[in-house]
């Protein structure tokens, strides 16, 4: 299921929640969009305050019910 929000703070909160609750999550950031060099992306992430990283999306892995509950406030994306 693809869902949407343009609120970076909500994406950060969701990602932090996942990290703290053993839910598998991967973020996609603006740095990843701007470079295909993994070392450069890693350095950008390490050297930037987490609250200043522009998160473009999060991929969540887990039980469907849990994931749907975590993302219930986001809009279904049907583009």
C-alpha positions in Angstrom: 0.0 0.0 0.0 1.4 3.4 -0.9 0.5 6.3 1.3 1.5 9.9 1.2 2.4 12.9 3.4 4.4 16.0 2.7 5.1 16.5 6.4 8.8 15.6 7.0 8.2 15.8 10.8 5.6 13.0 10.6 8.0 10.9 8.5 10.8 11.4 11.1 8.4 10.5 14.0 7.4 7.3 12.1 11.0 6.4 11.4 12.1 7.0 15.0 9.1 4.9 16.3 10.1 2.1 14.0 13.7 2.2 15.2 12.6 2.1 18.8 10.1 -0.7 18.3 12.0 -3.2 16.2 10.0 -2.5 13.0 12.1 -2.8 9.9 12.1 0.5 8.0 14.3 2.1 5.4 14.3 5.8 4.6 14.8 7.4 1.2 16.4 10.8 1.4 17.1 13.8 -0.9 20.8 12.9 -0.6 20.1 9.6 -2.2 18.3 11.3 -5.0 21.2 13.7 -5.6 23.9 11.1 -5.7 24.5 7.4 -6.6 27.7 7.4 -4.5 26.9 5.4 -1.3 29.9 6.9 0.5 28.8 10.4 -0.2 25.2 9.7 0.8 26.5 8.1 4.0 28.7 11.1 4.8 25.8 13.5 4.1 23.6 11.5 6.5 26.3 11.3 9.2 27.3 14.9 9.0 23.7 16.3 9.0 21.4 16.6 12.0 18.6 14.1 11.6 16.0 16.8 11.9 17.6 18.5 8.8 17.6 15.5 6.6 14.8 15.7 3.9 13.1 12.3 4.0 11.3 11.6 0.8 9.8 8.2 1.8 10.0 5.3 4.2 9.7 1.6 3.2 8.2 -0.4 6.1 8.3 -4.2 6.5 6.1 -6.1 8.9 2.6 -7.3 9.8 0.0 -5.6 7.6 -2.2 -4.7 10.5 0.7 -3.0 12.4 1.9 -1.1 9.3 -1.7 0.1 8.4 -2.2 1.3 12.0 1.1 3.2 12.0 0.3 4.9 8.7 -3.5 5.4 9.2 -3.1 9.2 9.3 -1.4 9.3 5.9 -3.3 9.7 2.6 -3.6 6.8 0.2 -1.5 7.6 -2.8 -3.2 6.9 -6.1 -1.2 8.8 -8.7 
